[in-house]
């Protein structure tokens, strides 16, 4: 899918832009790509110009929406195809996303990109072939690229999430020459895609599945055995788990995950908000 390079508006950005127009300013300075860069927009009576394109003045987005230009209007970065999937702003500029109102990335204490960076560091991706099982917005892949990974294969089965990536300037673009072909983004279900990978063909694994109730197959012993098969001996895996329902149900998902990973051939230990595992 082609990348989007038009303006992205959060509520604070739109408020600032409209305030400058109301005050009679000739230009507005700020970021229209979620903090990736700053620039200047020229303000006219009924329109404004950014990167040589004219736009009408926008309606205000809600606090939890990001608006993009669809060619005719500014609309929320969201799609509904059985589930509502939307790009959601954070105080860190780097957005998260939601599926049916459920936040898919931690954002309470840090940027989702910084959170990904801490987790990626656990597997030491420099010079390695990395498997990213559930690509999402691509923050694991972005951090692997920054850390000097030799190759990243990233699976994402949801077409709407892949579409959000084309809007999100913080999501890595596999087509950029600067990545030298190191990132391969696959629109596929990793549970089937992994069966086509060769034994011991990856050096490190990152596994950030949706919650258990949505994708229980990604927590199964059968899938963990596939992870063990494709990971070389001594290779590292970080598995995000969080602690869902621990207070209300007494369920200890990280412990369950660790136990199944051990059955599949890994040594495990708690790490951050998940499990770090090493292939025997």
N, C-alpha and C positions, 0 to 999 in steps of 0.2 A: 504493500500500500504506500502511496506517496506521502511524504512528510508535509505537515502544515507549517507554514511560515508566517501566518498572519498574526494579528494582535490577540493576546489572551488577557481577559479582564477579570479581576477579582473585585469584590465590592469596594475595598479601600482604593484600588487603582481607579475604578470608575468614579468614585466620589471625588478623588483628587483631580481627575481630568475635567469633570463637570464643574468643579469649583473654579478652576482656572478659566474655563470658558465664561462662566457667570461673572467673574471679576474683570473680564475684558482683556485677558492676557493674549498675546499673539502666539505664544508657544507654551507647551507643557513638557517638563522633563521628568522622566521616570522610567520604570521597566514595564514593558509590555510582553515579556516572555518569562514571567514568574521568577524574576530575579537573576536570570542568566546574564543579562546585560542591561545597560541603561541607554536611553536615547532621547530624542526630541520629537514631539509631534507638533505640527503647525495647526493652529486653531483658526477656523473661519466661522462665519455667521451661522451656517446650518450644517457644516461638516467639519471634519478634521482629517489631516493627512499624516500618514506614517508610512515610511519607505515608499514614497511616491504613489500611494493608493489612498483614495478618499473614502471615508466612512461616515455614516450618520452618527450623531451622538447617541450613546447606548442607554438602554434602561439599566437600572441598578441590579446587578446580580444579588442573589441572596448570600448570606454569610458563608454558606457551605456549597457554593457553586462557582465554577469557572466558566466564563462565556468565551466562545470563539466565533469568528465570522464565517457563516456557512455559504456566503455568496449573496445572500439577500437580507440577512439580519444577524444580530448577535444572539446566540442561543446557548443553552447549557451544554457542556461537554458530557453528554450522557446518552445512553441508548437503552432501549428496552427490547430484549429478545427472549422473553420468558423470565428474565431477571433484569432488574434495573441496575445498570453498571455506570458509574459516574466518576469523573475526576474531581477531587475535593481539595481545596486549598488548605495549607497549614501555616502556622506562624513562622515556619522555617523557609518559606518560599517553595521548597520542593514539595510537590503535591503527593497525596496518597490517593487511593481509590476505594470505592465501596461497592459491594454487591448486595442489593436489597437492604441498604442502610447499615450493613456490617462493614466496619473499617477493616481493610485487609493488611494494613501495615501499622506498626507501632509509631505513634507520633506524640505521646504524652510528654516525654522528657527530652526528646532530641529529634532532629531531622530524620526522615526515613532513609535518606541517603547515608547519613552518618551511622545510623543503626546498622545498615547493610555493610558498611565499611568495617565495623567491629567484628561482624560475623564472618565476613570473607577473610579477614586476617587470621582467623582460627585455622583455616585450611592452607594458608601460605601459598597463594596461587602463582607466584612469580615463576615464569618459565614452564608452567604446567599445563596439561590438557584438563579442562574443567568441564564437568557436567552440571548444568543448572536445570533442575528438573521442572520447576514451575516458574517460568520467567517473570510473570506479572508485568510491572512497569519497567523491568530491566535494571533495577538498582544493583542487584548482585552482579550482573554482567558488567555494568559500568565500573564497579569497584574492581572487578577482576582485570578489566582492560587497564585501568589506572595502575594496578599493581604489577603489570607486566606479564599476565598470563599468556601462554603461547597460543592457546585455542580455547574458545568457550562454545560449547553446544548448549543452546538454551531452548527448552521446549515450552510452548504455551498453546493450549488447546482452544481457548476462548477467543473467537474472532473479534468480539467487542473490546476485550482487553488489548488486543493487538492494535485496534483502531485508536484506543486511548493513547497508546504509545506514539502514534503518528502525530498527536496533538501536543504531547508533553515534551518540552525542550530538554528536560532532564533525563529522558529515556535515550539510551545509546542507539545510534543509527548504524545498523550493520553495513550499510553501503558507503560509509565515509572512508575515503582513502587513508585517513590517518589511523584507522583501525587495521589496515593492511590485511583485510579478510580474516581477522582473528575471531570475529563473532559470527556464529551461524545461528540465526533465529529460525526455529522450526515451528510451523503451525501444525501441531500434532499432539496427541495424547501420549504422555511419556510412558504410561503403563504398557502401551503397545510399541511405541518407538524404541524403548530400551531393549526390547528383545532382538532388535536388529543391530545393536552395538556389539562389537567383538569383546571377548573376555579380556580383562585387565587392560582396557583401551583408554582409561582415564586415570589421572593422577589425583584428582580431588573432586569432591561432590558437595553440592549445596542443594538442600532439600527444604523448601518453604511451601508446604502444601496448604490448601484451604483447610478450614477446620474439619475435624473428624466427621461431623454430621453431614458435611457436604461431599467429602471425598474420602470415605473410609478405606477405599482400595489403596490409597497412597500411604496408609499406615499398616498395611498387611504384611505378614511374614513372607508371603510369596513375592511381594514387591521388594522387600528388603533383601531377599536372596538375589534378586536381579541386580540391586545396587552393589551387593558384595561381588557378584560375578564380574561386573564391568570395571570395578575399582581394583587397581593393582595392590599387591601386598604392601602394607605400611601406609597406604593412602588414607587421607582424612575425609571425613564426612561431617558437616554440620547440619543438624536436623532441627528446624524451628518447631517448637511445640506450644509455647505459652503454657498457661495453666487453666484451661477452660473448665468451668463448673466445679472447680476444686472445693470451693467453700460450700456450695449448695448440694453437691452430690457426693462429695468425698472421693471422687475419682482422681487418681494421680496419673494423668496422661504421660508426663515425662518418664515416670517409672515404667509404665506399660511399654512405651516406645523403646526404652533402654533394654528391657527384657527381650523384646522381639529382635532387636538388632543383635544382641548377644547370641540368640539362637541362629541368626543368619551368618555369624562369623565375625562379629566386631567386638572389640573392647570398647567400653563406653564410660563417659563421665559427664556430670551436669556441666553446662557451659552457657552463660548468659541466660536467655530465655528458651533454652532448648537442650539438645544433647550433642556432644562431640563424640564421634566414634572413629576408631582406627581399625583398618582391615587387618585381621590376623594373617 
